[in-house]
Every structure is written in C-alpha cells, then in structure tokens.
Amino acid sequence: MRNRHIGGRSRDAEGFVDGSGVRIYYKTLGSGVPLLLLHGGPGADHSDFLPALQPMARHCQLVLIDERGSGRSERPADPNYYTLDWMVKDIERVRKHLRLPQLLVLGHSFGGILAQAYAVRHPKRILGLVLAGTGSSARCIDRDFRNLRKRLPARLRARLARQEKAGIFLADGAYKKDYAVASAEALAPYMYAKPPPARFKHTPPLGMEVLREMWVRRSDFHIDGNLKGFDFSRSLARVKAPSLVVIGDRDLVSTATADISRACLPRATLVVMAECAHMMFIDQTARFNRLLEEFLNCCTARQGHA
C-alpha cells in the first residue's frame, strides 16, 4: 500500500538552502513519507546512494543532501565550522525549507554519526532512525579499526606505520599518493563484498577539508579530528521512535559495535546482512531496499500513516 504524503513536495526537486553560514545542496525524489539520506565520508556526497536507493522513491519521498564541505554544498571559509553541531543546524534548515514535520533518517558510515547527532537533539522530529555501517562512540569505532589493522599482513602494517610517522598529507591537503594506495589496499576487503559498479571505481573527489577537520589528522585508522571521543551511547535513550541498526557481515563495523548501538536505542532491531561489506546497499541493493521498505511500513503504521 502506498504511503500517504505527510508533508514536503510531491515532485522531484533540487536546489540550495541557506544553512548556518553556508549553502546546502538538496535533492528530492518521489513523494510521501520523507526519508532523509545522510552520506558518509565525511566528504563524500549524496551520489553514494544513487541509483541504488532510487527505487525507494516509489514508496516515500527521498531527501538527499550534500553535507557542508561535500559535493555541491559550500565549504566554510573557517574550518572551525566543520562540526556535528553546525551540520545538525544545516539539516534543520533543509527540513524547515521543505516543510517536513517529521523525518525518517538514514545515516550511513559517518552519516550515521550525524544521524545520531540530529536524532538526540531533535528526537520529536524522528519518525524512524536507520543506522547503517556505523557506531555510537569513537571508542567502538577505534577498537574496530585497531582489530582490522591487526589482521593486516605484517608488511602492509609496517608500510602504513612508516607513512603515518612521516605525515599522510601533502602541502595542498590531499593524501600522499603512497598512503592513499596503502590505506585503500587495507580497507578494500571491508568496503565491498563483490566488485562494485564501474562508477564506484571512480567516485567524485572527497571534500578533504571536512575529512581532515573532523576525522583524519594522522591516520585513516583512528578518529583524531574533532570527532575524537564522540559518544552517543547514553543520549540515544532520548530517541523513542523505531530504529534499525544494519551492518554487513564483512563490514568495517563489528557486530559488537552495532549491538551496542541497538542496546542504546529504546526500540531498535539489529540486522547483519550476509554477503555484504560496508557498502551493503551496493552489495545487496534489492535486499537492502526491501529491508528499508519493511521498516518504513512499520514506522508509518505505528504513526497511523500507512
């Protein structure tokens, strides 16, 4: 049964919203219950979700954004404005611009961290929360990265350590090529469970300013930007809406980390998708979309919108 429209625009649209000091790009597809998609990185963009999640526009209104410093959205002149607080304000500007009283929010990877930041600050705006391939504390994510690194071949571990000691960025802020290659080699088995579509072999350039400021200073395998030490494990109790925690069985994120998120949310379910890595919605697109559709129906039925 098609979900009824509960606010927002009933046709595809795109544009810019004046966020908190920067212009934020948004794109909507379809109509009905709004499903906000928050991409990872930090520094990727909304195209991570397309075309994989585009079929969901038959069941709801997809709301995609490029987070500040990413894609077509503006880069703040002052890097101090790359924080979760400012990004949460950006989301609120988009929500108000689209006149959406409530949102289903899906955050993937770093986007899942941002989704939690938004949900704990605006719990009454959350119709449902999906956390995909993410964790609820820096402590858990750092532990997963340490364990991943221990499993690497000794030669690759030593190579990464040498490069990190020498510094991983060029003067212009880009990764040094050798480090980018070594890091990609280490992470590759955890990103995709099968060869991805060709377009993911040549993804849009990362927003390096936001990546460096928030996540990576000295190593790809430890959160040492301004997200260092983040922890939503207690504040997630504020989120009373249904929640779904989903990871791949070959994900960067461990089942233990995902289960902590599940336990911290009052009404959460954990799903570990077989034959999937971090980009589970690319590895098993149809299965992921069915899972989303079932969750969407559950949330709207509880709210009387199905």
Secondary structure, 3 states (H helix, E strand, C coil): CCCCCCCCCCCCEEEEEECCCCEEEEEEECCCCEEEEECCCCCCCHHHHCCCCHHHHHCCEEEEECCCCCCCCCCCCCHHHCCHHHHHHHHHHHHHHCCCCCEEEEEECHHHHHHHHHHHHCHHHEEEEEEECCCCEHHHHHHHHHHHHHCCCHHHHHHHHHHHHHCCECCCCCECHHHHHHHHHHHHHHHCCCCCCHHHHCCCCCCHHHHHHHCCCCCCCCCCCCCCCCECCCHHHHCCCCEEEEEECCCCCCHHHHHHHHHHCCCEEEEEECCCCCCHHHHCHHHHHHHHHHHHHHHHHHHCCC
